[in-house]
Amino acid sequence: MTSFSIIGTGNMATAISGVLRAGGSAVDLVPHEEVGTRDLTGDVVVLAVPYPAVDSVLTAYGDALAGRTVVDITNPLNFETFDSLVVPVGSSAASEIQDKLPRSHVLKAFNTNFAATLSSGTVGEERTTVLIAGDDEQAKATLAAAVEAGGLGAVDAGSLARAHELEALGFLQLTLAAGEKISWTGGFAVVR
């Protein structure tokens, strides 16, 4: 059984923890205000915080993250204008995190899902699917197994370089929902 530490306690953290617990994983939620003062117990650490908070989490836990899988769920949006990503063109938040954590296995996942679809397990009539990108095959397989045990689908989206496209997809989905073009209980589904 894989153990998870989820940094954050918002809607996404709660939804992800529900999926993982439903699959039998041990989950420890770390409130943002306890970052740096609370030990990380999980083999896998999920960064369920807004993108601007990532650097402070990495500073607080840098050495503790060595050797662990770190899951980045962020969408690095410009929250002032809501019309662009704030990472360099061709890059991704996940790639930047991997550069800062060279001894960790960084994965991009959950950023193309809304909390409601993780909790319900469906997007419309389709089963919710989590897209996972990363360079470590075992880390991806471990996360996929935990997600599938929790009742959702999981798809290996390729190397960490694919995080760029996942973040673009997450950005599009968020702007559509914010513009009331789609529902926050909807989103994109993967049909196989």
C-alpha positions in Angstrom: 0.0 0.0 0.0 1.3 3.4 -1.0 1.2 6.2 1.5 0.6 9.8 0.5 1.2 13.2 2.1 -1.0 15.9 0.5 0.1 19.4 1.1 -3.1 21.5 1.2 -6.6 21.1 2.5 -8.7 22.7 -0.2 -11.2 21.2 -2.6 -8.6 19.5 -4.7 -6.7 18.1 -1.7 -10.0 16.8 -0.3 -11.1 15.2 -3.5 -7.7 13.6 -4.2 -7.5 12.2 -0.7 -11.0 10.8 -1.0 -10.0 8.9 -4.2 -6.7 7.6 -2.7 -8.4 6.6 0.6 -11.2 4.8 -1.3 -8.4 2.7 -2.9 -6.9 1.8 0.4 -4.0 4.2 0.5 -2.9 5.9 3.7 -3.3 9.7 3.3 -2.0 12.5 5.5 -3.3 16.0 4.8 -0.8 18.8 5.7 -2.5 22.2 6.0 -0.6 25.1 4.4 -0.1 26.8 7.7 1.7 23.7 9.0 4.1 23.5 6.0 7.7 23.2 7.3 6.6 22.3 10.9 5.0 19.0 10.1 6.9 15.9 8.9 5.9 14.3 5.6 4.9 10.7 6.2 4.0 9.7 2.6 6.1 7.9 0.1 4.3 10.2 -2.5 3.9 13.9 -1.8 1.1 15.8 -3.6 1.4 19.5 -4.0 -2.3 20.6 -3.8 -1.6 24.2 -3.4 -1.9 27.2 -5.8 1.1 27.6 -8.1 2.3 30.7 -6.3 2.7 28.7 -3.1 4.9 26.0 -4.6 8.2 27.7 -4.0 7.6 28.1 -0.3 6.7 24.5 0.0 9.8 23.4 -1.8 11.9 25.6 0.4 10.4 24.2 3.5 10.7 20.5 2.4 13.5 20.5 -0.1 15.7 17.8 1.5 12.7 15.8 2.8 11.5 15.4 -0.8 14.7 13.8 -2.0 14.0 10.2 -3.2 10.2 10.7 -3.1 7.6 11.0 -5.8 6.3 14.6 -5.9 3.0 15.1 -7.8 2.4 18.6 -9.1 -1.3 19.4 -9.6 -1.0 23.1 -10.3 -2.1 25.1 -13.3 0.4 28.1 -13.4 -2.2 30.7 -14.5 -1.9 34.4 -14.3 -4.7 34.8 -11.8 -4.8 38.6 -12.2 -5.7 38.4 -15.9 -6.8 34.7 -16.2 -5.5 34.8 -19.8 -2.1 33.3 -19.8 0.3 30.8 -18.2 3.1 32.3 -16.1 5.8 29.7 -17.0 8.2 30.3 -20.0 6.8 29.2 -23.3 7.5 25.5 -23.9 8.1 24.9 -20.2 5.8 23.8 -17.4 5.4 24.2 -13.7 6.2 20.5 -13.3 9.5 20.9 -15.2 10.5 23.9 -13.1 9.7 21.8 -9.9 11.8 18.9 -11.3 14.7 21.3 -11.8 14.4 22.5 -8.2 14.1 18.9 -6.9 16.7 16.9 -8.9 16.6 14.0 -6.4 12.8 13.6 -6.6 10.6 12.0 -9.2 8.2 14.7 -10.3 4.9 13.8 -11.9 2.2 16.0 -13.4 -1.3 14.8 -12.6 -4.8 15.9 -11.5 -4.4 19.4 -13.1 -6.9 18.5 -15.9 -9.6 17.3 -13.4 -12.0 19.4 -11.4 -12.5 18.5 -7.7 -16.2 17.6 -8.4 -15.3 15.1 -11.1 -12.7 13.5 -8.9 -15.3 13.2 -6.1 -18.1 11.9 -8.3 -15.9 9.7 -10.3 -17.5 10.8 -13.5 -17.3 13.5 -16.2 -20.8 13.5 -17.8 -21.4 9.8 -18.6 -17.7 8.9 -18.6 -15.5 7.7 -15.8 -13.1 10.4 -14.5 -9.6 9.8 -15.9 -6.4 11.2 -14.4 -3.7 12.0 -16.9 -0.1 11.4 -15.6 3.1 12.6 -17.1 6.6 12.0 -15.7 10.0 10.5 -16.5 10.0 7.8 -13.9 7.9 4.8 -15.1 7.6 3.2 -11.6 6.4 6.5 -10.0 3.8 6.8 -12.8 2.7 3.2 -12.3 2.4 3.6 -8.5 0.2 6.7 -8.8 -1.9 5.1 -11.6 -2.5 2.0 -9.4 -3.6 4.1 -6.5 -5.9 6.2 -8.6 -7.4 3.1 -10.3 -7.8 1.4 -6.9 -9.9 4.4 -5.9 -12.3 3.9 -8.8 -11.0 6.3 -11.4 -9.2 5.7 -14.7 -5.5 6.6 -15.2 -3.6 7.2 -18.4 0.2 7.5 -18.8 0.4 10.8 -20.8 4.1 10.3 -21.5 7.3 12.0 -20.3 7.5 15.0 -18.0 7.8 17.1 -21.2 4.1 16.4 -21.8 3.3 18.5 -18.6 3.5 21.5 -21.0 0.4 20.2 -22.9 -1.4 19.0 -19.7 -1.0 22.5 -18.3 -2.3 24.1 -21.5 -5.3 21.7 -21.4 -5.9 22.5 -17.7 -5.7 26.3 -18.5 -8.3 25.9 -21.3 -10.6 23.9 -19.1 -10.3 26.5 -16.2 -11.0 29.4 -18.5 -14.0 27.7 -20.0 -15.4 27.1 -16.6 -14.6 30.6 -15.3 -16.3 32.0 -18.4 -19.4 29.7 -17.7 -18.9 27.8 -21.0 -18.7 24.5 -19.1 -19.7 23.5 -15.6 -17.3 23.1 -12.7 -18.8 19.7 -12.3 -17.9 18.9 -16.0 -14.8 19.1 -17.9 -12.9 17.0 -20.4 -13.3 13.2 -20.5 -11.1 10.5 -21.9 -13.0 7.9 -23.9 -11.2 4.7 -24.7 
